Amino acid sequence: MLIGEVARRSGVSARMLRHYESLGLVRPSGRTGSGYREYSGEDIRRIFHIESLRSLGLSLREIGRALDDPGFTPSALVDDLIRQTRERLAAETELLTRLRRIDAAEPAGWEDVLQVVALLQALGSKNADARQRAALSSADEVPVPVEALVEAVLSETEPNVAGALRWALARSGDGGPALLAEGLGSPVAAVRKRAVQSLAEMPGDEATARLHDALANPDVAVRGYAALALGTRGVADAVPTLIDMIVEGRNDTDAADALSVLASDTATANQIATRLVDRLAHDTTEAPARGRLTQALADIPGTTASRALVELSHDEDRAVALTAAYLLQLRDTR
């Protein structure tokens, strides 16, 4: 078979076939009387083998080794190709992400594009000051894309930088709460904590709804941060979690403060007082927890809390009784 027919059937150009021959990859088995290259069936099979290996990313030199070296084993080369491919995919994915974020910023011109690129690079800087400046620059005409801010805040370990990023997210508009909510499902506890802390500082109904969903999160720390934030927003569904925090001694002072905010509503105040009394009466509630629950009644208005304190002033636990009596005196002087 002549070179033109081989090129037509194999899809490999005649020029490339001559290049393969110059490298010694393919050697036509014969020549016609006129001196034209003539390829046998075995030659054509070798051409298809070359093309198959090229499709895997092998160089022509590597293909020559693979086909001609009897001692050649493919495992090491394939492992190296896998590594190279993963690195290439990671680089392409990073580029695609950067382009999408630039597009999301809706740049008006190339100056805007360059500014967004500079901001994205600064957010990924190893220098904490540079990252903080990038976060604070969200007040400029070309804002930092929300996706980039979320990615940065979920990975940030420096408290000052994290605070700047949360501030920037709170001003970023739509999209932030949903992206942060995805972080609540991270297998890394630190990422979940950063996500809920950021949600707690975001305004609006969507952030509140995401925090409400977080009350059912398997991570006890996430539930706690969500409950504290919801308490300050007047969401009564946070009450059970806040009381659990008091019993367990986790941010119990903050939890008690959140309960006092919720208790500004009379109906909620009675609900809180009733729940606190129920936990106090629970057989498994230990002495330190009973003391914290008693103290939590201090800022809960209404007759339910007052009656509970009167009863507790005669409690068998002297520490609880003294705390309740003292709190009653404070209530009388108000």
Buried (B, 14 or more C-beta within 10 A) or exposed (E): BBBEEBBEEBEBEBEBBEBBBEEEBBEBEEEEEEEEBBBEEEBBEBBEBBBEBBEBBBEBEBBBEBBEEEEEEEEEBEEEBEEEEEEEEEEEEEEEBBEEBBEBBEBEEEEBBEBBBEBBEBBBEEEBEBBBBBBBBBEEEBBBBBBBBBBBBBBBEEEEBBBBBBBBBBEBEEBBBEBBBEBBEBEEEEBBBBBBBBBBEBEEEBBBEBBBEBBEBEBEBBBBBBBBBBBBBEBBEBBBBBBBBBBBEBBBEBBBBBBBBBBEEEEBBBBBBEBBBEBBEEEEBEEEBBBBBBBBBBBBBBEBBBEBBEBBBEBEBEEBBBBBBBBBEEBEEE
